[in-house]
Amino acid sequence: MHCLEKGGAPVGLFADSEYGEGIVKLETGDLLIAFTDGLTEVTNQSGEEWGVQGLMKAAACAAQCSQDADDLVNLIFNTMDDFSQGHQTDDATLAVVRIGPRLF
């Protein structure tokens, strides 16, 4: 799994934001995951954050169970809810795209 290391402020937050660019070559079967901080900053009862590593681990496990993007989203959110015991304090948005074979 790869994470883009470049980025910037959330899109649309500041009018004068600058963003870095990064490139990752995607292959058939790869997942592209976009998410808000509410997903990774969720905490458990001990105050530990789920973090990007928790998301990546959940995505890897979900990808082994299903090929369907809707199922992947549900499995990831269920894993996050299990970690936080349903105690979500921020909005969480997740988009998952699975790279398919070239059609032409």
Backbone torsions as a table, in degrees:
resi	resn	phi	psi	omega
1	MET	NA	145.2	179.5
2	HIS	-125.0	146.1	172.5
3	CYS	-119.3	136.1	173.3
4	LEU	-68.5	130.2	-178.1
5	GLU	-90.2	-17.0	-179.0
6	LYS	-97.5	156.7	179.3
7	GLY	177.0	-145.2	-179.5
8	GLY	-178.3	-165.8	177.6
9	ALA	-63.8	159.2	177.1
10	PRO	-53.2	141.5	-177.7
11	VAL	-58.6	128.8	177.0
12	GLY	86.2	-4.0	-177.2
13	LEU	-72.4	-44.5	-179.8
14	PHE	-127.2	133.2	-176.7
15	ALA	-61.8	-31.7	-175.1
16	ASP	-101.5	22.2	-179.4
17	SER	-65.7	145.2	173.1
18	GLU	-116.4	145.8	-176.2
19	TYR	-126.1	141.1	174.5
20	GLY	-87.0	163.0	177.8
21	GLU	-115.2	148.8	175.4
22	GLY	-142.2	156.0	-178.7
23	ILE	-128.7	131.6	173.2
24	VAL	-133.7	126.7	178.4
25	LYS	-77.6	124.1	-180.0
26	LEU	-99.7	139.4	-179.7
27	GLU	-115.2	162.6	176.7
28	THR	-53.4	131.7	179.9
29	GLY	93.8	-15.7	178.8
30	ASP	-67.2	156.0	175.5
31	LEU	-109.1	139.7	171.0
32	LEU	-112.8	120.9	-175.6
33	ILE	-122.0	126.0	173.9
34	ALA	-117.3	140.0	-174.3
35	PHE	-152.7	160.0	174.2
36	THR	-95.8	164.3	-177.1
37	ASP	-64.4	-22.4	178.4
38	GLY	-62.3	-23.0	179.0
39	LEU	-77.1	-42.7	-175.4
40	THR	-89.7	-19.3	-178.1
41	GLU	-92.4	5.0	176.3
42	VAL	-64.1	142.6	-177.4
43	THR	-117.8	158.4	173.7
44	ASN	-93.4	-175.2	-177.2
45	GLN	-66.0	-19.0	178.2
46	SER	-87.7	-1.8	-179.8
47	GLY	85.6	7.1	179.1
48	GLU	-81.3	136.4	176.6
49	GLU	-78.4	145.7	175.8
50	TRP	-67.0	-44.7	172.4
51	GLY	72.0	175.1	178.3
52	VAL	-63.5	-36.7	179.6
53	GLN	-63.9	-39.5	176.5
54	GLY	-63.5	-41.5	177.3
55	LEU	-63.5	-45.6	-178.9
56	MET	-64.0	-40.5	178.5
57	LYS	-64.6	-43.2	178.9
58	ALA	-64.7	-39.8	179.8
59	ALA	-65.1	-41.3	179.0
60	ALA	-63.4	-43.4	179.0
61	CYS	-66.4	-43.0	-179.7
62	ALA	-62.7	-40.0	-178.7
63	ALA	-64.1	-27.1	177.5
64	GLN	-75.5	-23.8	-176.6
65	CYS	-90.8	-26.7	-173.2
66	SER	-151.5	152.3	174.0
67	GLN	-101.6	-13.2	-174.8
68	ASP	-82.7	127.5	-176.9
69	ALA	-61.2	-38.5	178.2
70	ASP	-61.7	-43.3	178.2
71	ASP	-63.0	-40.8	179.4
72	LEU	-60.2	-45.9	178.8
73	VAL	-59.4	-47.5	-179.4
74	ASN	-62.6	-43.2	179.3
75	LEU	-63.6	-40.3	178.7
76	ILE	-64.7	-46.6	178.7
77	PHE	-63.4	-38.1	177.5
78	ASN	-63.1	-40.1	178.0
79	THR	-65.4	-41.3	177.1
80	MET	-62.5	-43.5	178.9
81	ASP	-63.8	-38.2	176.6
82	ASP	-61.7	-43.5	179.9
83	PHE	-61.8	-45.6	-175.4
84	SER	-91.0	-1.4	-175.1
85	GLN	54.5	39.9	176.2
86	GLY	74.9	10.9	-178.0
87	HIS	-96.9	82.8	180.0
88	GLN	-98.2	124.7	-177.5
89	THR	-110.3	-2.8	-178.7
90	ASP	-138.5	157.6	176.4
91	ASP	-67.2	150.2	-179.4
92	ALA	-135.1	125.4	179.3
93	THR	-123.9	139.1	-176.9
94	LEU	-141.3	131.7	173.8
95	ALA	-125.5	132.8	-178.9
96	VAL	-126.0	130.5	175.3
97	VAL	-126.4	128.9	174.7
98	ARG	-100.9	129.8	-178.4
99	ILE	-77.6	123.2	-179.2
100	GLY	-99.0	178.5	179.6
101	PRO	-69.5	153.6	177.1
102	ARG	-65.9	138.2	-179.0
103	LEU	-93.9	-15.3	179.0
104	PHE	-151.3	NA	NA
